[in-house]
Amino acid sequence: MIPVPGFEGRRVAVFGLGRSGITAARALQAGGAIPVLWDDGVSGRMQAEAEGFVVEDLTRADWSSFAALVLSPGAPLTHPKPHWTVDRAQAADVPVIGDVELFARALEALPESRRPRVVAVTGTNGKSTTTALIGWVLKSAGLSVHIGGNIGIGVLALPEPMPEAVYVIEVSSYQLDLTTSFAPDVAVLTNISPDHLDRHGGMEGYVAAKRRIFQEPGPEALALVGVDETWGRDIAADLRAHGRRVETVSTSASVTEGYVAAPGLLNFDGKLVADLSAARSLPGRHNAQNAAFAYAAARALGVPHEAAVEGLLSFPGLAHRMEAVGRLGGVRFINDSKGTNADAARQALASYPSVFWIAGGKAKEGGIDSLRDLFPHVAKAYLIGEAADAFAVALADTPHVVAHTMERAVELAAADAAAAGGEQVVLLSPACASFDQFPDFEVRGEAFRAAVLALGARPEGAA
């Protein structure tokens, strides 16, 4: 745990007692604060009481007694409308912050000689893989690394800071909206495409939230920016105009400066950096882009070229993101359950010339209309969840069937792929949220894995 100083003897309201909220309360208490907890759900309040925390109905509290409100990233800060706790805090002139901001303040309170280094990663797609890949490369090079944030362990639950450590933190747009002093040594923006627009009041608000990862530059801080989209190019140009140290990553062959990532290749300023063709866990252009971010971050932290490349080639992959889960004869099954929007599914579909595609769930705005240019990659689609009928209309003449459930989709796709002969791929990349049939993308991915193994598939990597 990382104790959070600065609130000694003062009351701090904590709303939302999921992973980040209860961890924030523990970290605040360890730093000498008096956290006052509340949650709309009874189970969260019961857990807090069982741990001995002060649980107080914040609808009746005296907000003038609070030094801050620590808000769960799941509660809206501004849109569609501010959470009621935000209204109460602002009326009492109480600052509203989140767990990443507490993490930043805990590090800032340390003497400079004791501060660890921090790599922070955000973006619409690829941030979890990039976070895990950076952590893997750094660990492989012998560094002491702690990985957490929006991936895995809540940031304040990570081990207490040591000067030789490196924290690799995934941060969401919700978390960034609640930061004011977060200043990573290496800040990564993988890409930006429309997502979570209801929570940010539109694209302008969403882009502004992502840009906050660069808000507090250190003197030697490096900004790594994906520039395949206009938003990223504009951010990179603005940062450079303000004297920031910036390196760019693109997947466009027409770009000649910065990192250029193509399937199997990584170049910098026109010179070959690494041949990634042997990296089985990094297929496709998007994973080459992730590799570029990881390589650049590692080099910025002093990892030698050879060690950085070796780490990239040995990366085992991330669960639920282009994860090979099994093989049945000539058919490989790829779990990309984390492909929760059309742009993420685009990266997966573009990685293979032909796929038997399982898609559907709770659709995002626009559905799969933006993927029409990749429909020729789809040998047949198997549609599940709420979006099945709408996706069937969008697919039009592309072969498809409404399978409804994951189990049925896997069964049908496996049979059709086997009948096609040769080497084939069954790809789960839903282009949807999971919440209609599953509590989260991880459970959805595990349901896919279970259905694949139930058919008698051999787990990938098994002898």
C-alpha positions in Angstrom: 0.0 0.0 0.0 1.1 3.6 -0.7 0.2 5.9 2.3 -1.2 9.2 1.3 0.1 12.2 3.4 -1.2 15.7 3.4 -4.5 15.1 5.1 -3.3 14.3 8.6 -6.2 14.6 11.1 -8.6 15.9 8.5 -11.8 14.4 7.3 -11.8 13.2 3.6 -15.1 12.1 2.0 -14.7 8.9 -0.1 -17.6 8.0 -2.4 -17.8 4.7 -4.3 -16.4 1.7 -2.5 -15.3 -0.5 -5.4 -11.7 -1.4 -5.9 -10.3 2.1 -6.2 -12.5 3.6 -3.4 -11.8 1.2 -0.6 -8.1 1.2 -1.5 -8.0 5.0 -1.4 -9.6 4.9 2.0 -6.9 2.5 3.3 -4.2 4.7 1.8 -5.6 7.9 3.3 -6.0 6.3 6.7 -2.4 5.0 6.5 -1.3 8.6 5.9 -3.1 9.9 8.9 -6.4 11.1 7.4 -9.9 10.4 8.7 -11.7 8.9 5.6 -15.5 9.1 5.7 -17.0 6.5 3.4 -20.3 6.2 1.6 -21.7 4.1 -1.2 -25.1 3.8 -2.7 -24.8 0.0 -2.3 -25.3 -1.7 1.0 -22.5 -4.3 0.4 -19.9 -1.6 -0.1 -20.9 0.1 3.2 -20.9 -3.3 5.0 -17.4 -4.0 3.8 -16.2 -0.6 5.0 -17.8 -1.0 8.4 -16.2 -4.5 8.7 -12.8 -2.8 8.2 -13.5 -0.3 10.9 -13.9 2.8 8.7 -16.2 5.7 9.5 -19.3 5.2 7.3 -21.5 8.3 7.1 -24.5 9.2 4.9 -22.9 11.9 2.8 -26.4 13.2 1.8 -26.7 14.5 5.4 -23.0 15.3 6.1 -21.5 18.8 6.9 -19.5 19.2 3.7 -17.6 22.2 5.2 -15.8 19.7 7.4 -14.1 17.8 4.5 -10.7 18.5 3.1 -11.5 16.7 -0.2 -13.9 14.4 -1.9 -12.3 11.3 -3.4 -14.7 10.2 -6.2 -15.0 6.8 -7.8 -14.1 7.0 -11.5 -17.4 5.3 -12.1 -19.4 8.3 -10.8 -19.8 11.2 -13.4 -17.8 14.4 -12.7 -19.5 16.6 -15.3 -21.7 14.6 -17.8 -24.4 13.6 -18.4 -24.7 15.6 -15.2 -22.4 15.9 -12.1 -22.9 13.2 -9.4 -24.7 14.6 -6.4 -21.6 14.4 -4.3 -19.8 16.6 -6.8 -22.6 19.2 -6.5 -22.2 19.1 -2.7 -18.4 19.3 -2.8 -18.4 22.2 -5.2 -21.0 24.1 -3.2 -18.7 23.8 -0.1 -15.6 24.6 -2.1 -14.2 21.1 -1.5 -11.8 19.8 -4.2 -12.9 16.7 -6.1 -10.0 14.3 -6.8 -9.4 10.6 -7.6 -7.1 7.8 -6.6 -4.5 8.6 -9.3 -4.3 12.2 -7.9 -3.7 10.7 -4.4 -0.9 8.6 -5.9 0.7 11.7 -7.5 0.5 13.6 -4.2 2.0 10.7 -2.3 5.0 10.6 -4.6 5.4 14.4 -4.6 5.6 14.4 -0.8 8.7 12.2 -1.0 12.2 13.7 -1.1 13.4 13.8 -4.6 16.1 11.2 -3.9 13.5 8.7 -2.9 11.0 9.2 -5.7 10.4 6.3 -8.0 9.9 6.8 -11.8 6.4 6.6 -13.3 5.2 5.5 -16.8 1.6 6.3 -17.4 -0.4 5.0 -20.4 -3.8 6.1 -21.7 -5.6 5.9 -25.0 -8.9 4.7 -26.4 -7.4 1.3 -27.5 -4.3 -0.6 -26.7 -3.6 0.9 -23.4 -3.8 -2.3 -21.4 -1.6 -4.2 -23.8 0.9 -1.3 -23.9 0.9 -1.1 -20.1 1.5 -4.8 -19.7 4.1 -4.8 -22.5 6.1 -1.9 -21.0 6.0 -3.7 -17.6 7.2 -6.9 -19.1 10.1 -5.3 -21.0 11.3 -3.4 -17.9 11.1 -6.5 -15.7 12.9 -8.5 -18.3 15.7 -5.9 -18.2 16.1 -6.4 -14.5 14.2 -3.3 -13.2 11.9 -3.4 -10.1 8.5 -2.8 -11.7 5.0 -2.4 -10.3 2.0 -2.5 -12.7 -1.5 -1.3 -11.8 -4.0 1.5 -12.1 -6.9 0.8 -14.5 -5.3 -2.6 -15.2 -5.1 -5.2 -12.4 -4.2 -3.7 -9.0 -5.5 -0.3 -7.9 -2.7 2.2 -8.0 -2.7 2.9 -4.2 -2.6 -0.9 -3.5 0.8 -1.2 -5.2 3.9 -1.6 -3.0 5.2 1.4 -1.1 7.6 3.6 -3.1 11.3 2.8 -3.3 13.7 5.0 -5.3 14.8 2.2 -7.7 11.3 1.2 -8.6 9.3 2.0 -11.7 5.5 2.3 -11.6 3.7 1.5 -14.9 0.2 2.8 -14.6 -2.8 2.5 -16.9 -5.1 5.5 -16.5 -8.5 6.0 -18.0 -10.1 9.2 -19.1 -12.3 9.1 -16.0 -9.3 8.9 -13.8 -7.5 11.7 -15.6 -10.4 14.0 -15.2 -9.9 13.7 -11.5 -6.2 14.7 -11.5 -4.5 18.0 -11.1 -0.8 17.3 -10.3 -0.1 13.9 -12.0 3.4 14.2 -13.6 4.7 10.9 -15.0 8.2 10.7 -16.2 7.0 9.0 -19.4 3.4 9.7 -20.6 1.9 7.6 -23.4 -1.1 8.4 -25.5 -1.7 5.4 -27.7 -4.6 6.7 -29.9 -7.9 8.5 -29.7 -11.2 7.5 -31.3 -14.8 8.3 -30.1 -15.6 6.5 -26.9 -17.3 7.4 -23.5 -18.7 10.5 -25.1 -21.7 10.6 -22.8 -19.3 11.0 -19.8 -17.3 13.8 -21.4 -20.0 15.8 -23.1 -18.7 14.9 -26.6 -15.5 14.5 -28.4 -13.9 17.7 -27.3 -14.3 16.8 -23.7 -13.0 13.3 -24.2 -9.9 14.5 -26.0 -9.3 17.1 -23.3 -9.5 14.4 -20.6 -6.9 12.2 -22.5 -4.6 15.2 -22.9 -4.5 15.7 -19.2 -1.9 12.9 -19.0 0.6 15.6 -20.2 -0.7 18.4 -17.9 2.2 18.4 -15.4 5.5 17.9 -17.2 8.7 17.2 -15.3 12.0 18.8 -16.6 13.0 15.5 -18.4 9.5 14.1 -19.0 8.9 12.4 -22.3 5.6 12.5 -24.1 4.9 9.5 -26.4 2.0 10.3 -28.7 0.2 8.1 -31.3 -0.4 10.3 -34.4 -2.5 8.1 -36.6 -5.5 10.4 -35.8 -5.9 14.1 -36.1 -6.4 14.5 -32.4 -3.0 12.9 -31.6 -1.3 15.0 -34.3 -2.7 18.1 -32.9 -1.7 17.2 -29.3 1.9 16.3 -30.4 2.2 19.6 -32.3 0.9 21.6 -29.4 3.2 19.9 -26.9 6.2 20.6 -29.1 5.1 24.3 -29.5 5.3 24.5 -25.8 8.9 23.1 -25.6 7.9 19.6 -24.5 10.0 16.6 -25.3 7.9 14.5 -27.7 8.3 11.3 -29.7 5.6 10.1 -32.1 4.4 6.7 -33.1 2.6 6.0 -36.4 1.5 3.0 -38.4 1.6 4.9 -41.7 4.3 4.0 -44.2 4.3 7.6 -45.5 5.6 8.9 -42.2 9.4 9.2 -42.1 10.1 10.6 -38.6 9.5 9.2 -35.2 8.6 5.6 -34.6 6.8 3.9 -37.5 5.2 0.5 -36.7 4.2 -2.0 -39.4 3.3 -5.7 -38.9 6.6 -7.4 -38.0 8.7 -4.3 -38.2 9.6 -1.3 -36.0 11.5 1.7 -37.4 12.7 5.0 -35.9 13.5 8.0 -38.2 13.6 5.6 -41.2 16.0 3.1 -39.6 15.1 -0.4 -38.5 14.9 -0.8 -34.8 13.5 -4.3 -34.5 12.2 -7.2 -36.5 9.1 -8.3 -34.6 8.1 -11.1 -36.9 9.2 -13.6 -34.3 6.9 -12.0 -31.6 3.9 -14.4 -31.7 2.0 -12.4 -29.1 2.2 -9.2 -31.1 0.4 -9.8 -34.3 -0.9 -7.0 -36.5 -0.2 -3.4 -37.0 -1.7 -2.3 -33.8 0.5 -4.6 -31.8 3.5 -3.2 -33.6 2.4 0.2 -32.5 2.1 -1.1 -28.9 5.7 -2.4 -29.2 6.9 1.0 -30.4 5.5 2.6 -27.3 7.1 -0.1 -25.1 10.4 0.2 -26.8 10.5 4.0 -26.6 9.5 4.0 -22.9 12.1 1.4 -22.0 14.8 3.3 -23.8 13.8 6.5 -22.0 14.3 4.7 -18.7 17.8 3.6 -19.7 17.1 0.0 -20.9 19.7 -0.9 -23.5 18.5 -1.5 -27.1 19.2 -5.3 -27.1 17.4 -5.9 -23.8 14.4 -3.9 -24.9 14.1 -5.9 -28.1 14.5 -9.1 -26.3 11.7 -8.1 -23.9 9.4 -7.4 -26.9 10.1 -10.8 -28.5 9.5 -12.7 -25.3 6.2 -11.0 -24.3 3.6 -13.7 -23.5 0.6 -11.6 -24.4 -2.3 -10.1 -22.4 -5.4 -12.1 -21.5 -8.5 -11.1 -23.5 -6.5 -9.0 -26.0 -5.6 -10.9 -29.1 -5.0 -13.9 -26.9 -4.5 -17.3 -28.5 -6.6 -19.6 -26.3 -6.6 -22.9 -28.2 -6.3 -24.9 -31.4 -8.5 -27.6 -32.8 -6.9 -29.2 -35.9 -6.2 -26.3 -38.2 -8.4 -23.9 -36.4 -7.0 -21.3 -34.0 -9.2 -19.5 -31.5 -8.3 -15.9 -30.7 -9.8 -14.2 -27.6 -10.1 -10.4 -28.1 -12.9 -9.8 -25.6 -11.3 -6.5 -24.7 -12.3 -5.3 -28.2 -15.2 -3.4 -26.8 -15.7 -0.9 -29.6 -15.5 -0.8 -33.4 -12.0 0.8 -33.5 -10.6 -2.0 -31.3 -12.3 -4.7 -33.4 -10.8 -3.0 -36.5 -7.3 -3.7 -35.2 -8.2 -7.4 -34.7 -10.0 -7.9 -38.0 -7.1 -6.2 -39.9 -4.6 -8.7 -38.4 -6.0 -11.7 -40.4 -6.9 -12.1 -44.1 -9.9 -14.2 -43.2 -11.7 -14.8 -39.9 -14.8 -16.5 -38.5 -15.9 -13.5 -36.4 -17.9 -13.6 -33.2 -19.3 -10.2 -32.5 -22.1 -8.5 -30.5 -23.1 -7.4 -27.0 -24.2 -4.0 -25.9 -23.5 -1.8 -28.8 -21.6 1.4 -28.8 -22.7 4.5 -30.8 -22.3 3.8 -34.5 -22.2 0.0 -34.1 -20.0 -1.6 -36.7 -20.8 0.7 -39.6 -17.2 2.0 -39.6 -15.9 -1.6 -40.2 -17.5 -2.1 -43.6 -14.2 -1.9 -45.4 -13.1 -4.9 -43.4 -16.1 -7.1 -44.0 -14.3 -8.8 -46.9 -12.0 -10.2 -44.1 -15.1 -11.9 -42.6 -15.6 -15.5 -43.9 -18.7 -15.5 -41.7 -20.0 -13.7 -38.6 -21.7 -15.2 -35.5 -23.7 -12.6 -33.7 -24.5 -12.5 -30.0 -26.3 -10.3 -27.4 -28.4 -7.2 -27.8 -26.6 -6.0 -30.9 -27.1 -9.2 -32.9 -30.1 -8.0 -35.0 -28.6 -4.5 -35.7 -25.3 -6.1 -36.6 -27.0 -8.5 -39.0 -28.5 -5.5 -40.8 -25.1 -3.8 -41.0 -23.4 -6.9 -42.4 -26.0 -7.2 -45.1 -24.6 -9.7 -47.7 -21.6 -10.7 -45.6 -22.3 -14.2 -44.4 -23.6 -14.2 -40.9 -25.9 -16.0 -38.4 -27.6 -14.8 -35.2 -26.2 -17.2 -32.6 -27.5 -15.4 -29.6 -25.2 -17.0 -27.0 -21.4 -17.4 -26.8 -21.6 -21.2 -26.5 -23.6 -21.5 -29.7 -21.5 -18.9 -31.6 -18.3 -20.9 -30.7 -19.9 -24.2 -31.7 -21.1 -22.8 -35.1 -17.9 -20.9 -35.9 -15.6 -23.9 -35.0 -17.6 -26.2 -37.3 -17.6 -23.8 -40.2 -13.9 -23.0 -39.8 -13.1 -26.8 -39.8 -15.2 -27.4 -42.9 -13.3 -24.6 -44.7 -10.1 -26.6 -44.3 -6.5 -25.5 -43.9 -5.4 -22.9 -41.3 -8.3 -20.8 -40.1 -9.0 -18.3 -37.3 -12.1 -18.0 -35.1 -12.0 -14.5 -33.6 -13.9 -13.2 -30.7 -13.7 -9.4 -31.1 -17.2 -8.2 -30.0 -17.0 -4.4 -30.9 -19.4 -4.0 -28.0 -19.6 -3.7 -24.3 -20.3 -6.9 -22.4 -23.0 -5.7 -20.0 -26.0 -7.3 -21.6 -24.8 -10.9 -21.0 -21.7 -10.6 -18.9 -20.5 -8.5 -15.9 -17.3 -7.4 -17.8 -15.1 -8.2 -20.7 -13.0 -10.6 -18.6 -15.9 -12.8 -17.8 -17.0 -12.7 -21.5 -13.4 -13.8 -22.5 -13.4 -16.6 -20.0 -16.8 -17.8 -21.4 -15.2 -17.9 -24.8 -12.2 -19.8 -23.5 -14.4 -22.3 -21.7 -16.6 -22.9 -24.8 -13.5 -23.4 -27.0 -11.9 -25.9 -24.5 -15.3 -27.7 -24.2 -15.0 -28.6 -27.9 -11.8 -30.4 -27.2 -9.4 -27.7 -28.4 -5.8 -28.0 -27.2 -4.8 -24.9 -25.1 -2.4 -22.8 -27.0 1.2 -23.7 -26.1 0.3 -27.2 -24.8 2.4 -30.1 -26.0 
